[in-house]
Structure formats: structure tokens, C-alpha cells
Amino acid sequence: MRVPAYAAPGARAPLAPFAVDRRDPGPTDVQLEILFCGVCHSDVHQARDEWGSAKFPMVPGHEIVGRVTRVGQGVTRFKVGDLAGVGCMVDSCGRCEPCRRGTEQYCTQGAAFTYNSTEMDRTTPTYGGYSTQVVVRESFALRIPAGMDPAGAAPLLCAGITTYSPLRKWNVQPGQRVGIVGLGGLGHMGVKLAKSMGAEVTLFSTSASKQADARRLGASHFVNTKDPEALKAHAGSFDFLLDTVSAAHDVQGFLSLLRPGSVMVLVGAPPEPMKVGAMALIWGNKALAGSLIGGIPETQEMLDHCGKHGIVSDIEVISMQKINEAYERMLRSDVKYRFVIDLASLKT
Amino acid sequence: MRVPAYAAPGARAPLAPFAVDRRDPGPTDVQLEILFCGVCHSDVHQARDEWGSAKFPMVPGHEIVGRVTRVGQGVTRFKVGDLAGVGCMVDSCGRCEPCRRGTEQYCTQGAAFTYNSTEMDRTTPTYGGYSTQVVVRESFALRIPAGMDPAGAAPLLCAGITTYSPLRKWNVQPGQRVGIVGLGGLGHMGVKLAKSMGAEVTLFSTSASKQADARRLGASHFVNTKDPEALKAHAGSFDFLLDTVSAAHDVQGFLSLLRPGSVMVLVGAPPEPMKVGAMALIWGNKALAGSLIGGIPETQEMLDHCGKHGIVSDIEVISMQKINEAYERMLRSDVKYRFVIDLASLKT
């Protein structure tokens, strides 16, 4: 079926109305009427071909929450009327070691990402959530916990899992001192999630104006990273750091804040290579790690965790027609903390 | 008691005969007649004040094996006639969290390192193993397994624990693919230890001439790192990498060899900051970590492991009088793979 969407026609053109074909649901597919779709920084990077692999026309959007409207005959986990989510992936081979481990983003055949990618036939382009409908394999659809606000849930599908996964993988424990670097779409989820795991959270930001918000979101402490003395006061005191900043910044300086044997994980990717002295890692047995979204089983675990702890994203709901303006505002950090498109605006 | 030693009188002077005072053993001390002392790269760095914290005159040496000649009345783990080892540390506070965790190198008061440091009174200088006797707290003396060659055992006290600790901490398992980067004093221990843990070991070296030795030491594969195609063939295939190289080199290139979720640990410290792109860590959930020697309990565990597996260091035994020549040869990598001083040469 042909459904309305918004697409980037090319790297230098604003997003504009478009239409995409969605397949009829196969035996293991579910069809969703999309209710809400979050706006991720990577939408802008890819729509503007800043990562060098853009396929146009491109329909961005991988933070999708919708209502199940049709299910294939073999579908067992969803029924018509359920809420469901779709994150960064819509399929993978399912047989390779990374897939079997539940890390489908590292499928050795290459996962089918939700947009700017292809289905596993390697031919059919994938189109994302800036659209009114999507059809996806049941195994890549996530259950939205009962009672969760569907608009606030949408950003959990990318910003949520991106920050949840490293906190879990590196085993953050109640009472530990956790630092979150940067307060944006990722950082605000990092604060909420680390707090929900029982950590004592410190927010590091270059903007003193974010102190009140940091505390409201759950941070016990705030450090202005423009003040070198404030940073020094925390030397060697953190059990874990999550760095969400994608602008150039002094990563090595943050390593000095870790206790011996601790880890700092990057989820934002500064454009230039970082400069890190080997001794900053050797002295203190420290690790600098990276983390990319998360697999499907862990995404469901994250949603269930958020349901249990009453966590959703802080959002500003916009109409589909405001997307180009939203991109500009997001680049200025002028959003607290995630834009979410109400797809009802595309149906009228 | 006053005992013969060799000391660096200053940063630019060769090592020369010297004498040091050793305390009478207290109730919890053991006195060792030093039989052998390994020659570590850090001996040269510190004797030449290349790390900027040298105290002269300096008696280097922290890979010590000796015979117990006196024990304090409270000593329970050693008796006269036992072989014992002393590594990089001779004391620590014993009460802080890192000490209680058995990571005395991170004692919050600062450990008493074996030389170029002070005892915990922060006044008495420590002098290392280029000497005929040493007195040390029982809790910092290591048991040398029965039947182990005392000369070959000496380098285990630094080179051995430095490579053993990261292999254990990052949980290297039988059958895993482990890469060791560089074949020197550290690298050759890395190959032997990884092999003894059941790993399938690959040695990476810039010197094709080291291939035969790598295989003799236990490596199943050899990769000449000057051949970019050879490196590419191993992309994404390693479960763990241990980088022992202290010269400048392309660390990021090795990260591409790791499988998703894997770790590369640095134990050599290149002088210039490394340049690492964030995406090299984010894509693949990889970690770049460091590791510094190891604590006392783990050093004993390493010695016991080596005893069980028949592992010692490959060494060239020299007299104390040849130390300055040995430094020059070591800087040219002209040793397979560790010089060990026979302290009998200082007693005659």
C-alpha cells in the first residue's frame, strides 16, 4: 500500500511530502499505524549525508511507536490494537553469532536498519518513521509497557537503548557514582536511567544553565566542565562515566575522574580523532569504550525497565510539517530534550 | 647492614658500584639474599629520569628472586632457606579500598615501590634489586613455586604479572583468539601466558624475523604489521588484544581487528598521545584499556600458574658489571627476551 511520508530528496534539500510503498504483512509481520516518531540527531546527519552513505529519497525516523492494525497468521506476540515500537533495526539474518547473542546491530550480513538501508533482500530500500504506516517482522517489534505514554516512549527506542545498554553491560550498581557527560537527548535519558538503577548521578555540562534541569531529572550533583577546579575536585572518584557529547571535547580529562579499574563509555561520536595518552589508561587500569544502540532483547528489557520505573523521555511534540525547523532547533540544542512527531499531522 | 649495590648517580651517568643500608628485619619482615634480578625497561627510563620523578642515587631492579636468610618473629609464610620473590612494590597502607581489593599499586596513600620511591614513612628511600640483600615485609614477598628456575622466575615479578593481569581481568578463555602486539620482554610473556590459558595466539610484529620465535613460544599465527593486507585479513576476528609496544604505532588500526564487544589492553606506553576515532570504539562496542603491573595476591596467583604450566621467562644472564652494556642492548631489542643479573657477581 502507498502511504504518506516526509522525505529528504537530497543532501541539500529540506524534507518534503513524499509517499512510500509498504508491503502487505507476511505471515510473521505486523503492520503499525504510526502514532509518534522521535527525531534523532542521526536523522539530520543522514538526511544531510554527513556520514557519507546516504540513499535518497530518504524517509528518516527510527524511534517509532504505533498501533498494531494487521498481523500475519504466524504472529504470536502481538494482536490488533496493541501498542508496539520499532527502533533502529527492522531485520537481520538471525543465524550469525551476533544475532544469536541478541546483538543484531552487528549481524555479519549487515542488519536491515530502519531507514537509509535495505531489507535483507539487499534490494528493497527501508523507509523510516516519518510516515503513517510501517510493516515489520514481529521479532523486531517491541512491546510498549501498559500505561506508558506513547509519545514519550518513542525516543526510548534509540536514545533510551543507547544509554541503557552501556549502563547494563558495564554493570552499574546501586550506590555507585556515575557521571553523565552532556545533557541532550542522550544525556537526559542517561541521567534518568542511571538514577533508576540506584546510582548517585553527577551531570557534567558546559552550560551552567542546565543545573536545575539536571537535578530535576535525577542528578545529585552538577559540574560545570568549563571550571577546571571543579573537575579536579572529582579526580579518581567515579565508578562509571557515560559520555554523550558529539562535539569535540577533552575526553582524556574525563578519564582522570575515574577510579582505578573503571570505565568511560562513549555514545556520542566527535568528528575528529580523540587524543588519549596511554598512561591515562594504564595508570588506574582504566578503559575507554564505545557503545552502539543495543540489540532487540535488550531493547525490550529497557522498555520493561522504563515501564517499571515510570521513565519516558522529556519531549516536545511537533507536527510533521515542522520537521525542518525542528532540525535547526535541535542543532542549536533548543529542545528539552527530544522532538517527537505526532503522525496524526500527516493523516489530515 | 651495609650491602653492595649498583646505582645510577644521576640521570646522565652510567650505573656504578654503590652501597645501601638495609634495615634489620622487624617482626613481620623477611631478609633475602638476592640471587637474581631482572632488567626491566622501566629501570632504564627511571635511571635516566625519562619519567621526570627520579631520586638519585637510584638502585634499580624490581624483578627480584632471593633466598630467605632471616625472618622476623611474626613471620609465618617463610622460613630460612625458602626462595622468595619481590616485585614492583615493597609496602602499602593495607587499609584503603584498593589495598583491601588486592590492588596495592593504587594504594590511596601511594604504595612504596621497590626503588625510586620511599617506604611508607615517606622518608626512607627504597633501593631495588641491583644489590645483594633486601629486607621486605612478609606480605610483599612472593612464594616461588617448587622446581622453578630462580633466574627465569625473576622477570615474572614484573613482565609476568604485567601481562597476566589483563589476560585474567578480561577473562581470556580457552579457544579464544588472542593477539599479542610486539615481541619483547612483555610480549614474549604474553604469548606464553595466553597460550597456557588455552587461547589461540597470534603474534603481531614489525619484524618478520621474529616469526620462528613466536611459534616456538606458543603462537599459532604470525602477522607482519608492516603488511596492511595481512592486517586486513584479520579484521573483526580477535577476542582480545594485548599491546606491549611502547614505541609510537597505530593503535586504532588494531582496534579494527577486534570482534564486537572485545577489548584491547595497553601495557606499553607510547610517548605521544594516541589518536583514536570515537567510531572505532562505538561501532563494535569495543574498549581500549590499560593495565599496570598487578597486585600482590594476583602476582602470587600468576607465579603459581607459571609453576603449574612450567613457564619462566626466556633470559640472558649477565653479571652486575655488564649492566650499562645491557641497557644499550635492551634499547636495541638485542635480548631474547630479558636480561637477568646474577648477583653472585656482586659478592665476589
Interface residues (C-beta under 8 A of the other chain):
Chain A: P98 T103 Y106 K169 Q252 P260 G261 V263 L266 V267 G268 A269 P270 P273 M274 K275 V276 G277 A278 M279 A280 L281 I282 W283 G284 N285 K286 A287 L288 A289 G290 S291 L292
Chain B: P98 T103 Y106 K169 Q252 P260 G261 V263 L266 V267 G268 A269 P270 P273 M274 K275 V276 G277 A278 M279 A280 L281 I282 W283 G284 N285 K286 A287 L288 A289 G290 S291 L292
